[in-house]
Amino acid sequence: ATNIGDFAFTSCVDLRSVSIPESVTRIGKSAFYGCKALESVVLPSKVTTISYSAFSNCQNLKTVNIPDTVTSIGNYGFYNCVKLTGIKLPETMESLGHSAFYNCDALTSITLADSVTSIGNHAFYDCDGITTIVIPSTVKVIGKSAFEGCDSLKNVTISNGVEIIDDNAFKSCAALEEIKIPDSVKVIGDNAFYSLRKLSKVTFGTGLISIGVRAFYWCDSLTEIILPDSMVTIGTAAFADCDRLAKIELGGTKVIGQDAFYACEGITSIKIPGTVETISEGAFYNCINLETLEMGANVKTIGKGAFYKCKAITSVTLPDTLKKIEQEAFYNCTSLETITIPTSVKSIGQYAFYCCDNLTSASIGSSVKEIGANAFAGCANVSFVCNKDSAAHKYAKENKIPYELNVVNQYFREHTVDNISVDEASATLYLGAGCKDVEDIIVIADDYTISTEKSMKTYCGTSSVISVLDENNVIVKDYTLVVEGDVNGDGVCDVLDCMLVELTNSGNATLQGSYLTAGDFDNDSNITIGDFQQVVNKAKAE
């Protein structure tokens, strides 16, 4: 006979030993299922296939040889063989089926040959005795829950070649302390390393794209993560409750998922890279020791409760790409002192800055069209800097919040002059050269007028002062002009400016204050040969 048929000896509970003829090449489905007294099996040298559930529930089976001819072990092949102690898979082995060695508690060693290409779902689930495993480079996918619940598994080597670590693959492997993810791995599945309380070090390879939902949840010995530039998505709660996690580098991450770093109390600083567009709901919720937050240049949305109860943050600079601050985004950030809402933002959600006790100043431009209910409730010390009749102005009046109106609005009329900007903090207007009438450029708030120390109809040059007057002709604010390249204050950039900059560079003249600013193109507070060349180029363009 070449085949032991399906169900041939199923539930022969008194069968203690069996002699299988050398001619047999296949062990059929459930052939020895439930043979609870069977202690050892010697398979003949010609066997190629161990079928579905062939030795499942042989609860006294201690040893079995797998001959070099075997290429596959079917689903549930040795399921619940709780006394099986050791398995060496032959070089011919290609695949291990679903739950092949599920709940083989006594299994202490397993050798996977380089020929193995797949490890099925639950293949070694709850094999409490395994301490070491080497995944060969031929394996592309480590199946779902393949090693879940292997409580003694301490040493894992994943060879370069593996591409997917599937869901729950190493979940609850309580003894695992360190893991190196090779460069070939692209995906770490949901719950893949869930609740590894002793895991203190993870090295991520350069090819990783996605980390799944709760992948490293409650790995509370983990102290740092450095993600590669290839990274795209950090899944929901991926590192939640990793409360010793102190250092994070996010690589090329684009999406930080919901609750990704929930309650990571060890984090003191975070730099959101320029690749990130979305900081999802609760991403850094309750990171109570987060002090320094550097926001990336391309963030468009800060999700609901993204920085909820981040009580140590004192300041944050929001990028000009930001469109929306959702509800409770900075709820109870009690150390936050100032916030400037960029002109790109259209809406601020309800309770966004609720109970930010130390918030004293919120600068909000006219671009914000909607401010949700209680957005600044509980901010007892806050005052607004805003534009007249803007949503922020109306909100301040309705909620009895002190406010100061911007005198010069943050927008300009069309004009041939370039590089036009205003810095309210330093009361400086930065203009291009050649402007004949500053009133053609700036738009002042309603009910205000401007007066100048020189006739703007003649020229407006560096160091000229614009005084903004209220309806009673009382000066509200003075602005100093800085005209690009105009280092002598005549309102144009020409050969005279070139000469003065050259003299300053050689040490034979000195520029100070707004004149220095006008010629300092690289913003290093010095006049260099590079600045001279920029002024020359500007003069030629004029």
C-alpha positions in Angstrom: 0.0 0.0 0.0 1.2 3.5 -0.8 -1.5 5.3 1.2 -2.9 5.2 4.7 -6.5 6.3 4.0 -8.4 9.1 5.4 -9.8 8.4 8.9 -8.1 5.0 8.9 -7.4 4.8 12.6 -9.4 7.8 13.9 -10.1 7.6 17.6 -8.4 4.3 18.2 -7.8 5.3 21.7 -5.9 2.2 22.8 -3.5 2.2 19.9 0.0 2.5 21.4 2.3 1.7 18.5 2.1 1.4 14.7 4.3 0.0 12.0 3.9 1.8 8.7 5.2 0.0 5.6 8.1 1.5 3.6 5.9 1.7 0.6 3.6 4.4 2.1 3.9 7.9 0.6 0.9 9.6 2.1 -0.7 9.7 5.5 -4.4 10.5 4.9 -6.7 13.0 6.5 -7.3 12.4 10.3 -5.6 9.0 9.8 -4.5 8.8 13.5 -6.8 11.5 14.9 -7.5 11.1 18.6 -5.2 8.1 19.1 -4.6 9.3 22.6 -2.4 6.3 23.7 0.0 6.6 20.7 3.5 7.6 22.0 5.8 7.4 19.0 5.7 7.1 15.3 8.4 6.2 12.7 7.4 7.4 9.3 8.8 5.5 6.3 11.4 7.2 4.1 9.1 7.6 1.1 6.3 9.7 2.8 5.8 13.0 1.0 2.6 14.2 2.5 1.2 14.4 6.1 -2.4 15.3 5.5 -5.0 17.4 7.3 -5.3 16.5 11.0 -3.2 13.3 10.5 -2.0 13.1 14.1 -4.3 15.7 15.6 -5.1 15.1 19.3 -2.6 12.4 19.8 -2.1 13.6 23.3 0.6 11.1 24.4 2.7 11.3 21.2 6.2 12.3 22.3 8.4 11.7 19.2 8.0 11.6 15.5 10.5 11.5 12.8 9.8 13.6 9.7 11.7 11.9 6.7 13.6 13.9 4.2 10.9 13.2 1.5 8.1 15.2 3.2 7.2 18.5 1.5 4.2 19.5 3.5 2.3 19.1 6.7 -1.4 19.8 6.3 -3.6 21.9 8.5 -3.9 20.6 12.1 -1.3 17.9 11.3 -0.1 17.6 14.9 -2.7 19.8 16.5 -2.8 19.5 20.3 -0.1 16.9 20.6 0.7 18.2 24.0 3.7 15.9 24.8 5.5 16.2 21.5 9.0 17.5 22.4 11.0 18.2 19.3 10.7 18.5 15.6 13.3 18.8 12.9 11.8 19.6 9.5 13.6 18.2 6.5 15.3 20.3 3.7 12.4 19.2 1.4 9.8 20.9 3.6 8.0 23.7 1.8 4.9 24.5 3.8 3.4 24.2 7.3 -0.4 24.2 7.3 -2.8 26.1 9.5 -2.5 25.1 13.2 0.1 22.4 12.2 1.6 22.3 15.7 -1.1 24.2 17.6 -0.9 23.8 21.4 2.0 21.5 21.4 3.0 22.6 24.9 6.0 20.3 25.4 7.6 21.3 22.1 10.9 22.9 23.1 12.8 23.0 19.8 11.8 23.5 16.2 14.1 23.7 13.2 12.8 25.2 10.1 14.6 24.2 6.9 15.6 26.8 4.3 13.2 25.2 1.9 10.1 26.4 3.9 8.3 29.1 2.0 5.2 29.6 4.2 4.2 29.3 7.9 0.5 28.9 8.2 -1.9 30.7 10.5 -1.7 29.4 14.1 1.1 27.0 13.1 2.8 27.1 16.5 0.0 28.8 18.5 0.4 28.4 22.3 3.6 26.2 22.0 4.7 27.3 25.5 8.0 25.3 25.5 9.6 26.9 22.4 12.4 29.2 23.4 14.2 29.9 20.0 13.0 30.1 16.4 14.8 31.1 13.2 12.6 32.1 10.3 14.5 31.3 7.1 14.9 33.8 4.2 12.7 31.6 2.0 9.6 32.4 4.1 7.7 35.3 2.7 4.8 35.4 5.2 4.7 34.6 8.9 1.1 33.6 9.2 -1.6 35.0 11.5 -1.0 34.0 15.1 1.8 31.7 14.0 3.6 32.0 17.3 0.9 33.7 19.4 1.0 32.7 23.1 4.5 31.1 22.9 5.2 32.2 26.5 8.8 31.0 26.6 9.9 32.3 23.2 12.9 34.5 23.9 15.0 34.4 20.8 13.5 35.2 17.4 15.6 35.6 14.2 13.7 36.8 11.2 15.8 36.5 8.1 16.0 39.0 5.3 13.4 37.8 2.8 10.3 37.8 5.0 7.9 40.4 3.7 4.9 40.2 5.9 4.6 39.6 9.7 0.8 38.9 9.8 -1.8 39.7 12.4 -1.1 38.4 15.9 2.1 36.6 14.7 4.0 37.1 18.0 1.1 38.3 20.2 1.6 37.6 24.0 5.1 36.1 23.6 5.8 37.1 27.1 9.5 36.3 27.2 10.5 38.1 24.0 12.9 41.0 24.8 14.3 42.1 21.5 13.3 41.8 17.8 15.1 42.9 14.7 12.8 43.6 11.7 14.8 42.9 8.5 14.8 45.4 5.5 12.6 43.0 3.5 9.6 43.3 5.8 7.0 45.7 4.3 4.0 45.1 6.6 3.7 44.4 10.3 0.1 43.2 10.9 -2.5 44.1 13.5 -1.5 43.0 17.1 1.7 41.4 15.7 3.7 42.1 18.9 0.7 42.9 21.2 1.4 42.9 24.9 5.1 41.9 25.0 5.8 43.3 28.4 9.5 42.5 28.3 10.2 43.8 24.8 12.7 46.6 25.2 14.3 46.9 21.8 12.9 46.8 18.3 15.1 47.6 15.2 13.0 48.5 12.2 14.3 47.7 8.7 14.5 50.1 5.8 11.7 48.7 3.8 8.8 49.0 6.3 5.6 50.6 4.9 2.9 49.9 7.4 2.5 49.1 11.1 -0.9 47.6 11.9 -3.6 48.3 14.6 -2.2 47.7 18.1 0.9 46.1 16.7 3.0 47.1 19.7 0.2 47.9 22.1 1.2 47.7 25.8 4.9 46.9 25.1 5.7 48.9 28.2 9.4 48.1 28.4 10.0 49.6 24.9 12.0 52.8 25.2 12.6 54.0 21.6 11.4 53.6 18.0 13.2 54.8 14.9 11.1 54.3 11.8 12.5 54.3 8.3 11.9 56.8 5.5 9.8 54.2 3.7 7.2 54.3 6.4 3.7 55.4 5.4 1.1 54.4 8.0 1.1 53.9 11.7 -2.1 52.1 12.6 -4.6 52.7 15.3 -3.2 52.4 18.8 0.0 50.9 17.3 2.2 52.0 20.3 -0.6 52.8 22.8 0.2 52.4 26.5 4.0 52.0 25.8 4.5 54.2 28.8 8.3 54.0 28.9 8.7 55.0 25.3 10.8 58.1 25.4 12.4 58.5 21.9 10.4 58.6 18.6 11.7 59.2 15.1 8.9 58.8 12.6 10.9 58.6 9.4 8.8 59.2 6.3 5.4 58.5 8.0 2.4 60.1 6.2 -0.5 59.1 8.5 -0.3 58.8 12.3 -3.3 56.7 13.2 -6.0 57.1 15.8 -4.6 56.7 19.4 -1.2 55.7 17.9 0.8 56.9 20.9 -2.1 57.0 23.4 -0.8 57.4 27.0 2.9 57.1 26.1 3.9 58.9 29.3 7.6 58.7 28.7 7.6 60.9 25.6 9.0 64.4 26.3 9.5 65.6 22.7 8.2 64.8 19.3 9.1 66.0 15.8 6.3 65.5 13.3 8.1 65.0 9.9 7.2 67.0 6.8 5.7 63.9 5.2 2.8 63.8 7.7 -0.5 65.2 6.5 -2.8 63.8 9.1 -2.5 63.5 12.9 -5.5 61.4 13.7 -7.9 61.4 16.6 -6.2 60.9 19.9 -2.8 60.3 18.3 -0.9 61.6 21.4 -3.8 61.5 23.8 -2.7 61.8 27.5 1.1 62.0 26.7 1.3 64.0 29.9 5.1 64.6 29.8 5.3 65.8 26.2 7.0 69.2 26.4 8.4 69.9 23.0 6.2 69.6 19.9 7.7 70.4 16.5 5.0 70.3 13.9 5.8 69.2 10.3 5.4 71.6 7.4 2.7 69.7 5.6 0.2 68.8 8.3 -3.3 69.5 7.1 -5.5 68.1 9.9 -5.0 67.9 13.6 -7.7 65.3 14.6 -10.1 65.2 17.5 -8.2 65.0 20.9 -4.9 64.6 19.1 -3.0 66.2 22.0 -5.7 65.8 24.7 -4.2 66.3 28.1 -0.6 66.8 26.9 -0.2 69.0 30.0 3.5 69.8 29.6 3.4 71.4 26.2 4.3 75.1 26.5 4.3 76.1 22.8 3.6 74.8 19.4 4.1 76.3 15.9 1.4 75.4 13.6 2.3 75.0 9.9 0.9 77.2 7.1 -0.6 74.1 5.4 -3.0 73.4 8.3 -6.7 73.5 7.3 -8.5 72.2 10.3 -8.1 71.9 14.1 -10.7 69.4 15.2 -12.6 69.3 18.5 -10.6 68.8 21.7 -7.3 68.9 19.7 -5.4 70.6 22.6 -8.0 70.0 25.4 -6.5 70.5 28.8 -3.0 71.4 27.6 -2.5 73.3 30.8 1.0 74.6 30.2 0.4 76.0 26.7 1.1 79.7 26.8 0.6 81.1 23.3 -0.9 79.9 20.1 -0.9 81.5 16.6 -3.4 80.1 14.2 -2.0 80.3 10.6 -3.9 81.9 7.8 -4.5 78.5 6.2 -6.8 77.3 9.0 -10.6 77.5 8.2 -12.1 76.1 11.4 -11.4 75.4 15.0 -13.5 72.7 16.6 -15.4 72.8 19.8 -13.4 72.4 23.0 -10.2 72.6 20.9 -8.3 74.6 23.6 -10.6 73.9 26.5 -9.1 74.5 29.9 -5.7 75.5 28.7 -5.2 77.3 32.0 -2.0 79.1 31.1 -2.9 80.2 27.6 -2.5 84.0 27.6 -2.5 84.8 23.9 -4.3 83.4 20.8 -3.6 85.1 17.5 -6.4 84.2 15.0 -6.6 85.6 11.5 -9.6 86.3 9.3 -9.2 83.0 7.5 -10.8 81.2 10.4 -14.5 81.2 9.5 -15.8 78.9 12.3 -14.9 78.6 16.0 -16.8 75.8 17.8 -18.6 76.1 21.1 -16.4 76.3 24.1 -13.2 76.2 21.9 -11.5 78.5 24.4 -13.7 77.9 27.5 -11.8 77.6 30.7 -8.9 79.6 29.4 -9.3 82.2 32.1 -6.2 84.3 31.1 -6.5 84.3 27.3 -6.8 87.3 25.1 -7.2 87.3 21.4 -5.2 89.1 18.6 -7.6 89.2 15.7 -9.0 91.2 12.8 -12.1 93.4 13.1 -15.4 91.6 12.4 -13.7 88.2 11.9 -15.0 85.0 13.5 -12.4 85.4 16.2 -13.5 89.0 16.9 -17.1 87.9 17.2 -16.2 84.9 19.4 -14.2 87.1 21.7 -17.1 89.6 22.1 -19.7 86.8 22.6 -17.6 85.0 25.3 -16.2 88.2 27.0 -12.6 87.4 26.0 -10.3 90.4 25.9 -9.0 91.1 22.4 -6.6 93.3 20.5 -7.4 94.1 16.8 -4.7 93.8 14.2 -4.0 97.1 12.7 -2.6 95.9 9.4 -4.6 93.0 8.0 -2.7 89.9 6.9 -3.4 90.4 3.2 -2.3 92.8 0.5 -3.6 94.4 -2.7 -2.2 93.2 -6.0 0.9 95.1 -6.9 4.1 94.8 -9.0 6.2 94.8 -5.8 7.2 91.3 -4.6 8.2 89.9 -1.2 5.5 91.7 0.7 4.9 90.6 4.3 4.1 92.0 7.7 5.5 91.0 11.1 3.0 92.2 13.7 5.3 91.2 16.6 8.2 93.4 15.5 5.9 95.9 13.8 7.8 95.7 10.6 6.6 95.8 7.0 8.8 94.0 4.5 8.4 95.4 0.9 10.0 95.0 -2.4 11.9 98.0 -3.9 10.3 100.5 -6.2 7.0 101.1 -4.4 5.7 104.6 -4.7 2.7 104.5 -2.5 2.4 102.2 0.5 -1.4 102.7 0.4 -1.4 100.8 -2.9 -0.1 97.7 -1.1 -1.4 97.4 2.4 -5.0 97.2 3.5 -5.5 98.6 7.0 -8.4 97.7 9.3 -11.7 99.5 9.0 -11.8 103.0 10.6 -8.0 103.4 10.5 -5.9 105.7 8.4 -2.1 105.9 7.9 0.3 108.8 8.2 4.0 108.8 7.3 7.0 110.7 8.3 7.8 111.3 4.7 5.5 111.6 1.7 4.8 108.2 0.4 3.8 109.8 -2.8 7.6 110.5 -3.3 9.0 107.2 -2.1 8.9 104.7 0.7 12.3 103.5 1.8 14.0 101.4 4.4 13.6 102.8 8.0 10.6 105.0 7.0 7.8 104.8 9.6 4.1 104.4 8.9 1.9 105.5 11.7 -1.5 104.0 11.9 -4.1 106.3 13.3 -7.6 105.6 14.7 -10.7 107.6 13.9 -9.6 110.3 16.4 -6.2 110.6 14.7 -4.5 109.0 17.7 -1.5 106.8 16.8 -2.4 103.1 17.4 0.8 101.6 16.0 4.0 102.5 14.2 5.4 100.2 11.5 9.0 100.4 10.3 9.6 99.7 6.6 12.3 97.4 5.3 12.7 97.5 1.5 14.6 94.7 0.0 18.1 95.8 -1.2 17.5 99.5 -0.3 20.3 99.9 2.3 20.4 103.7 2.0 16.7 104.4 2.5 15.9 106.1 -0.8 13.2 103.5 -1.8 15.1 101.9 -4.7 17.8 99.3 -5.1 20.5 100.7 -7.4 24.3 101.2 -7.8 24.4 103.3 -4.7 23.2 100.4 -2.6 25.6 98.1 -4.3 28.5 100.4 -3.4 27.4 100.7 0.2 27.0 96.9 0.6 30.4 96.3 -0.9 32.0 98.8 1.5 30.3 97.1 4.4 31.5 93.7 3.3 35.1 95.0 3.1 34.8 96.6 6.6 34.9 100.2 5.4 31.3 101.0 6.2 28.6 99.8 8.7 25.0 98.9 8.3 22.7 98.7 11.3 19.1 98.1 12.2 16.6 98.1 9.4 19.3 99.0 6.9 21.2 95.9 7.8 18.1 93.8 7.5 17.4 95.2 4.0 20.8 94.0 2.7 21.1 90.8 4.7 19.6 88.3 2.2 20.7 85.2 4.0 19.5 86.4 7.4 22.8 85.7 9.3 23.0 89.3 10.7 26.1 90.0 8.6 26.8 91.4 5.2 28.7 88.9 3.1 29.8 88.5 -0.5 26.7 86.5 -1.1 24.5 89.4 0.1 26.5 91.7 -2.2 25.8 89.5 -5.2 22.1 89.5 -4.3 21.9 93.3 -4.1 23.7 93.5 -7.5 21.2 91.1 -9.0 18.3 93.1 -7.5 19.7 96.4 -8.8 20.1 94.9 -12.3 16.5 93.7 -12.2 15.3 97.2 -11.3 
